[in-house]
Amino acid sequence: MLELMPFLNKLSRAEKLQIIQYLASQLVQEESELIKPGMSYPVSSRYDAFEAANIMLKVLEAENGQKR
């Protein structure tokens, strides 16, 4: 990457924007390859996180008990 910096600095504003557009499209293409159609993927959610809620409740109860 260090080898590219002098070259990139010499480019015009329009050329730099074209490179940004190209790199952004490459990133989009790479990301679209990460998710395959028809597959299922786990999703974390705060909803139905009963175990985490119980832990937080215990911490809050312990904290409230110390303040009294």
BELSULJO-V977624 format. One record per helix or strand of 2 or more residues. SS is the DSSP state (a for helix, b for strand). FROM is the first residue (numbers start at 1). TO is the last residue. Records with the same first field share a line. If there is no record, write none. Layout:
SS = FROM-TO, FROM-TO
This chain:
a = 2-9, 13-32, 50-67
